[in-house]
Amino acid sequence: MDVHAKVLVCNYQWYDFETQTSRNERAEFGTSQTQLAAFAEWAESRNPSRIVMESTGVLRRSPYQALVLEDTTFDPFSDTSKLTR
C-alpha cells in the first residue's frame, strides 16, 4: 500500500496454484474516514498474510488505525496476519 495525502494505492498479490500464475489486484481509496473504513473491509476480505505500508507524509487518520480500530476481524498481531509499517 502506498499512502498519499488524498489517496491510498493498494495492490494485492497472490499465487494461484491452480493456474500456476501470480495474480494482482489494484484498488484505490481516499483518505476520508469512510474511505479508510472501505479500505479496511477490502483488506480484511482478502485475508492477506502481510500488509506493507509505505508513507512519507502524515495523515489525520492513518490506514493502520482503520485496520486495527474499525469494526473488522483483521488482527495485525496474529500469527497469520502481519502488518508492516
Backbone torsions as a table, in degrees:
resi	resn	phi	psi	omega
1	MET	NA	130.6	176.9
2	ASP	-108.9	120.4	-174.6
3	VAL	-99.6	123.3	175.5
4	HIS	-117.2	173.7	-177.9
5	ALA	-60.7	-35.5	-175.5
6	LYS	-122.6	0.9	-177.6
7	VAL	-152.1	144.6	170.0
8	LEU	-106.7	126.0	176.1
9	VAL	-106.2	116.3	-173.7
10	CYS	-116.2	143.4	176.9
11	ASN	-134.0	123.0	177.3
12	TYR	-105.0	123.7	-179.2
13	GLN	-120.2	138.7	176.9
14	TRP	-151.3	164.3	178.5
15	TYR	-105.5	127.0	178.7
16	ASP	-92.8	106.7	-175.9
17	PHE	-70.7	-28.2	178.9
18	GLU	-65.8	-44.8	-179.2
19	THR	-97.0	-5.7	-179.4
20	GLN	55.9	46.3	178.5
21	THR	-134.9	152.7	172.8
22	SER	-81.3	140.8	-178.3
23	ARG	-123.1	151.5	178.7
24	ASN	-134.7	144.3	172.3
25	GLU	-134.3	126.9	-178.3
26	ARG	-110.0	139.5	177.4
27	ALA	-144.1	149.4	176.3
28	GLU	-123.8	141.4	178.7
29	PHE	-134.6	149.2	174.0
30	GLY	-76.2	-176.7	-177.6
31	THR	-110.8	11.0	175.0
32	SER	-72.0	165.0	179.9
33	GLN	-58.2	-41.1	179.0
34	THR	-64.4	-43.6	-179.9
35	GLN	-69.6	-35.8	176.6
36	LEU	-66.4	-35.7	175.8
37	ALA	-65.1	-39.8	177.3
38	ALA	-63.5	-40.7	176.1
39	PHE	-59.7	-46.1	-179.1
40	ALA	-60.6	-41.7	177.7
41	GLU	-64.9	-43.3	179.0
42	TRP	-60.1	-48.0	-178.7
43	ALA	-63.9	-44.5	-179.2
44	GLU	-62.0	-38.7	-177.0
45	SER	-68.1	-20.2	178.7
46	ARG	-88.0	-12.6	178.1
47	ASN	50.8	57.9	-176.7
48	PRO	-72.5	152.5	174.4
49	SER	-81.6	-20.7	-178.3
50	ARG	-156.2	142.8	171.2
51	ILE	-122.9	126.2	-180.0
52	VAL	-114.7	128.8	-177.3
53	MET	-117.8	129.0	175.6
54	GLU	-115.6	125.0	-178.8
55	SER	-150.2	135.2	176.7
56	THR	-108.7	-4.3	-178.6
57	GLY	-119.2	-176.1	179.7
58	VAL	-120.1	128.5	177.0
59	LEU	-103.5	152.2	177.1
60	ARG	-61.8	-39.3	177.9
61	ARG	-132.9	117.8	-171.3
62	SER	-84.4	154.9	173.9
63	PRO	-60.1	-34.7	177.6
64	TYR	-58.3	-45.6	178.1
65	GLN	-62.0	-38.7	179.3
66	ALA	-62.1	-40.6	179.7
67	LEU	-67.3	-39.7	-173.6
68	VAL	-87.3	-37.9	-171.8
69	LEU	-96.8	-22.5	179.8
70	GLU	-67.7	169.5	-179.4
71	ASP	-78.7	70.0	178.5
72	THR	-126.6	164.6	176.0
73	THR	-97.2	4.5	179.2
74	PHE	-64.4	126.4	-179.8
75	ASP	-121.7	101.8	-177.4
76	PRO	-68.2	-9.2	-177.0
77	PHE	-106.8	4.7	179.5
78	SER	-77.1	170.1	179.8
79	ASP	-70.7	-23.7	-175.2
80	THR	-98.2	-17.0	-179.9
81	SER	-126.3	126.9	-179.8
82	LYS	-121.9	135.1	176.8
83	LEU	-113.5	122.4	-177.9
84	THR	-112.3	126.2	178.4
85	ARG	-108.7	NA	NA
